[in-house]
Amino acid sequence: MILRNPVQATKANSKQIIKQFEAAVGKNSVIRRKEELLTYECDGLASYRQKPALVVLPRTTEQVAAAVKICDQNQIPWVARGAGTGLSGGALPVEDCVLIVTALMKRILDIDLENQRIVVQPGVINNWVTQAVSGAGFYYAPDPSSQIICSIGGNVAENSGGVHCLKYGVTTNHVMGLKLVVPDGSIVDVGGAVPEIPGYDLTGLFVGSEGTLGIATEITLRILKTPESICVLLADFTSIEAAGAAVADIIGNGIIPAGMEMMDNLSINAVEDVVATGCYPRDAEAILLVELDGLEVEVATNKQRVAEICKQNGARNITSARDQETRLKLWKGRKAAFAAAGHMSPNYFVQDGVIPRTQLAGVLQDIEALSEKYGYPIANVFHAGDGNLHPLILYDNSVEGAFAQVEELGGEILKLCVRSGGSISGEHGIGADKNCYMPEMFTETDLETMKWINQVFNPKGLANPGKVFPTPRTCGEAANAQKLEQFKEVELF
């Protein structure tokens, strides 16, 4: 099954292990038919695929712990998976692994409005949290573009961001406590119900660990009071450099918007073709979406200041919206940008890097130069306020060798981000896609220190093996194919 040497296991003891999983989570919650396993062979990074040996779907902390203990006792590698919307291969199965899927753990366990917190299971969808508390005047700030389908457990694993991370921070800033199943199957609690807990920040350590330290089964989140006033401005520009300069000037003037997003001409036309907002001018080289929130007087003042800054940087038109319906209409295209890219090209590859805001114009010029060098169009959609870039590389996977070239191009963009003083990931994580670029950003000593921490929680290396940390392989399609050839699947299920 999971042991790569068939001498080490027989079909008889594999069947016995399956029975253990069925006893732990229920027979109907164990998936082993080949055609059903194909559903779980990749996450949102569909270019990499690997069928798991077995899938289990627990509903409680105790069931997760039982499944992990079976893996620990039998030396079985396992990978945690939520909704499968990740874009870095973090939930990609490894050879002969058990996939522990938390999609059925979707209960909201407690709502405490007085203390502004909510406790949820990991399968709860991001948007459900806000829906559960919006009637009482609260909301949950982290809002990835996939918030209507991505789960809180996956958000915790990847430390997801979103439009509002500029002002309110990413997932780690909103997680107060966690109930965890660690790789030996033990259940532990970290953090708590108050913001500051004495001792080591184990909650902060776990958030963003991409399933390599365990599985979160109960998550205590901080919720915020809905602002008194919200206003969204849309400014369009004749150059992307002018829009980038406006971003830097807005922050430089001491204004911190709730969110600030930018899209280039290619992305603008893609979303208008698909969702037809009617708000995005097709001839604009770039648009800037700025959301302001807070007290009524604060929003009114900042609205005027932002509009003036945009005009000073060459904005042609500025549209503003204060009612919810119009605000949602302005945001609709940005939220649909990734999906719209699928209508521009048979395939696309999305990258995720971070740069200083002041480097925005220069880096975008360099990305355009890379696009011309490699011959692949690149649509740029990004969280402009915090410098989180999401270049979408358009290609046709049916063309031989295209994906390998696109991977190389994506790697060059990440190296560009690091050279500019940024990072190889803003919110999508490292996973299987970017682990070989970790040495571009971290020294050997840095990586060794990270591995020591990992070994404390995961001494047997069974939790999400092969992710985050670089391996002896090189990046690229050829290396991935070689790896799959090296470990032929042993059919014991």
N, C-alpha and C positions, 0 to 999 in steps of 0.2 A: 504494500500500500504506500506507505509513506517512506519506507526504508528503501534507499536506492540500490541496495544489494539484495536481490531476490532470495538469496540464501538466508538472509536474516529474518525473513518472515514467510509465512505460508498463508494460503487462502483460509485455512481453518482459523488461525488466530486473528486474521483480518476480520472475519465474520464475527468473531467474539468481541473485537473492538467496536464494530458497528453496533452490536447489541448493547454495549456499554453506553454509547452515545444515545441510542434509542431509549434506554432506561433513564438517562439523564434529562433529556429534553422532550421525549415523546416520539413515538414512531413516525408520526406525520410531520415532524419537524426535522427529520434527517433526509437529505436529498442525495441520491447516489446514482440515479439513472443518467446515462451519458448525455442524452438530449436535454435534460433539465439542467445539468451542470454547465452547459454552454451559456446559459443566462448569466453566469457569474465569472466568465473567463476574462473579463476586463472591467475597468472602471471607466470614467469619462475620457481617459486617454486610450482610445480604442485601437491605436496603432500597435500596442503591445497586448498580446493575448496568451493566456496560459490556463488550461482547465484545471480546477482543483480536484483532489481525489474525493472529497466529501464536503457537503455543506450542512451546517447545523443552524437552526433558527431558535435560539432560546427566547424566553419571555420574561425571565426574572434574573436577579443577581445570582441566586443560588444555582440556577441552571447554567449560567455563564461559567461560574466557578467550577461546577462539575465537569463541563466540557473541557475547560482548560486543564483541570487535573488529569483527565484521561490523556490529553496530549502530553502533559509533563511526564506521566508515568510510563508512557510508551514511546517517548522521544519523537513525538510527531510535531513537525513545524506547523504553526497556525497563523492565520492572517485575519484580523478583524475588518469588517466591512459594514458600512451604514447604508446609505441610499445609492452608493456607487457613482456619485457625481464628481468625485475628485478628478483633477486634471494632471496629476503628476505620477500616476501609477502607484499611489500609496496603498490602494486596496487590491492591487494586482496579485492574484494567487502565485505562489511559488510551486515548484515541482512537487507533486505528491503531498500537498498540504491539506489541512482542514480549514475551511473558511467559516468563521464564526460571524454570522450575519445578525445585526441587532434591529433589523427592520420591524420586527414584531413587538419590540419594546417601546411602545408609543403612548404610554400613559403619562399624564400630567399628575404628579403625586401630591403636590401641595402648592397653594398660592397664598402668600403672606403679603398683602398690600401694605400693611402698616410699616413693615420693615423692608418693603420694596425688593422682594425676592420671590422666586418660583423654583420648584424642584421638579425636574422632568427626567424621564428615561431617555436613553440615547437615540431611540428611533423617532422621537418627536420631531416633526418638520419645523424648520426655523420659523416660518411664517405663522405657525400655530401658536407660538409663544405670545406674539403680539396680539393675535386674535383672542387669546384667552383673557387678556388683561386690558384690552383697548376700551371696553365698555366702562371700565372704572377710571379711565384717563391715564393709562400707562402704556409703555411699549418696550420692546427689546431692540437695542440699537444695532448690533451687528447684522448686516443685511446683504449677504452675497447675492450676486445676480441670479443665482439658482435657488433663492430662498423659498420658493414655492415647492421645491422638491428635495432640497438637501436637508440632512438631519443634523440635530444638535451634536450627536456623538461624533459625526464626521467633522463638524465645525471645530469641536474641541481637539480632535486628533491633528487637524491641519492648521489650527489657529487662524481660522478664516477671518476675512475682513469685510469689505463691502463699501458701499457709497458713504456711509456715515462714519467710517473709521477715522477720517481726518480729524474730526472734533471729539469723537467719543471713544476712539480706540478699537482694537480688534477683539477677538473672542476672549483672550486671556484677561482683558480688563473688565470682563463682565462675568467671569466664573469665580464664585466665592468658595465653593467646596465640591468635592468629588467623592463618590464611593467607587472604589476600584477593585477589579480582579487582576491581581498581578500574575506574572507568568508561571508561578508554581501553584496557582489556583487559590491562593489566600485572598480573603476579602479585607480591604483596609479602607479607612476614611482619611482623607487629607483636606486641609482647609476647614471651613465651617460656615456658620450662619452669620458671621460678622466679617467685615472687610479685612481687618488686620488680626491675624493669628500669630502668636509668638512662635519662634522657632524657624526652621528652614521652610522656604517657600516651595513645598512639594507640589502644590497646585500649579504654580507657575512652571515648574519643571515638567509636569506631565502634559500640560496644554501645549500642543504643537509637536509632541513626541512621535506622532504618526503611527501609533499602534505598536511601537517597539518596547514600551514599558508596561503595557497592560491594556485593559479595556475599562472605560468609564461606564458604569451601569446606572448611576444616579448622579445628576448634575444640578447643583444649586446655582442659579443665575441671578444676576442683578438686573432689575427692571427699572426704567426711568419714567418720570412724570412727563406726560405729553406737553411740549412747549406751548406757551400761551399764543404764540404767533409763528407761522411758517410762510416763507416766500421763496419761490424759485425763479431765477432769472436765466434766460437763454440768450447768449450773445453769439453772433456769427462774425467770422473774420475772413479776410482775403488771403491770409497766410497762417500756417500753423505756428510759425515763430512768433507772430504777434499774439496769438492766443496763449502761447507759453509765457511770454513776457507779462501778460495780464495776470496769469496765475501767480507768478513771483511777486508782482506788485501788490496784489490783494493781500497775500500773507505778509509781505514787507510792511504794509500799512497797519499791521496789528489786527486784521480781521481774520477770524477763524470760522469759515463757513461750516455748516453741518456736513456738507459734501461738495466736492468740486470735481467734475468729470469733463473729459475732452474726447472728441471723436474727430477723425479726419474725413476728407471728402469721400474716400472709398467706403468707409463705414456709414456715413450719412446716407449715401444713395442706396446702400444695401438695406438699411432698416426702413427707409421710405418705400422701397420696392416691396418689402414684406409686410410691415405693419401700418404703413401709410398714416403716420401721425399728422401730416400736413403742417407740422411745426418746424421741421428742419429744412432750411433752404438748400436745395441741391447744388447750387453753384458755389456754396461756401467751401473754402479750403479747410476750415475747422469750425466747430462750435464748442462753446464752453457752457456747461450747466452748473450753476451755483445755487445751492440751497442754503438759506439763512434761517435760523430759528432762535427763539428766546423770548424776551419780553417785547411787547408791542412797540415800544419806543426804540428799543435796541434794533429790532429788525427794520423798522422804517428808516432809521439813520444809516444803517449798514447797506440797505438796498440802494440808497442814493449814492453812497460812496463807491460801491462796487460798480454801479452803472457808469460813474464818472471815470473810474480807472479803466474799464473796458473801452470806453470811447477814446480815452487818451492813448490807448494802444491800438487804435484803428478799428474798433468794432463798427460794423455797418449798421446793424439793427439790434435792439435789445427788447426782448419780450419778458414780461413778468407775470406771475400767477400766484394768487394767495388762496383761492378756493381749492379744495382737495381734488375735485374732478379735473381741473385744468392742470394742477401740479402733476397728477398721475399721468396725464397725457404727455406732458413735457418729458417725463422720465421714461415713458413707455419704450421709446426707441433705444435708449441706452440699455435698459434691462434686456432688450431682445437682440442686442448686437451680436452675441456669439451665435445665436440660432440663425440670424440673418446671414452670417458668413457662409452658412451651408448652401445658400442660394447663389452665391457668387462663384463657387468652385466645387468640384466633386469632393474635395477633401480640404481640410485646413488643420494647421498645427498651431496651437496657442502657447505662447511663452509667457513667463511671469517673472519680471525683474524689477528692481527698484533703483532709482537714481535720485540725486539731490535735485530739488525743484529748479535750482539755478542752472543746471546742466540740460534742462529739457530741450531747448531749441537745438543745441549742438548734437545731442544724442539722436534726436529725430532725424537730423540731416545724415548722421552716420548710418542709421538704420535704412534710410532711403538709398544710400550708397551700397550697402550690403544687398539690398533688394535688387538693384541693377546688376551687381556683380554676379549674383547667383541666378538671376533671371526669374525670380518668383515674386509676384505682387505681395505686398504686406499692408494689411489694414490695421490702423492703430486705434485702439480703444483703451483708455486708461483712467485710473484714479489720479487726476492731475495734481490734486492738493497734496498728496503724500508721495508723489513721484513713482507710483506703482504702475508700470507699463504692462500692457497686454497686447503685444503685436500678434496679429493673426496671419500666419504665412499660408498663402493659398497655393494648392498644388493638385496634381492628379496622380493618385496612387497607382493607377493602372500603367503609368509610364515607368518602365524599368529603371531602377536606381533613383527615382525621384525622392522617395522618402529618406534615403540615406543623405541626399544633398540637403533636404529640408532640416533634418536633424543637425547637420553640420552648421547650417545657417542659424538655427536656433541657438546653438552653442556659442556662435560668434556674438550673438546679441547679448547673451549672458556675460561673456567676457568683457564686452563693451560696458555693460552696467557696472561691473566690478572696477574696471579701469577708471570709471567716472566717479568712483567713491560710493557706489551703491552695493546692492546685494543680488544674489541669484534667485531669490524668491521673496515675494511680498506676502502672499496668502495661499498659494497653491501647494506649498510644501516642496520637499525634495524628492521623496518617493523613489521610484525606479528610474525616473526620467533624468534627474539632474544630479544623482549621487556622484557621478564621475567628474562633475565640475566643482565639487566641494573644495579640492585643493587649490582652485583658482582664488578662493576667498579665505581659506583657513590654512594655517601651517600644520605640519605633522604633529607638533605638540598640541595644538588646538584639537585636532581630530582624535588624538590619543586620549586626551582628557575627556572628551565626549564619550568615547568608547568605554572608559572606566566607569562612568556614570551608568551607561547602558548595562554593563556587566553586573552591577549591583542589583538591578531589578531583573535582568534577563540573562543569568549566568550560563544557561544552556543554549542561548541563542535561538530559541524556538519561536519567539514572538516576532512576527513580520521580518523574517531573515532576509538579508540582501538589500534592505531599503536604507535610505538616508546616507549611510557611510559608503565611500568609494570602495570598489573591489578591483582586483587586478585587470579586469576587462577594460576595453576602451569604449567610448560612446559610439553608437551608430547601429544601424540596422544589421550590418554584417556580424558585428559582435554579438548582438542579441540572438541572431539565428544560430551562431556557433554555440552559444550557451544552451539553447534548446536542443541542439543536436547532441551535445555532450551528455545531457541527462534525459535519456529516453524514458518515457513513462513506463513504470512497472505495473501491469494490470493485475492488481490483487483484489479490486472491488468488483 
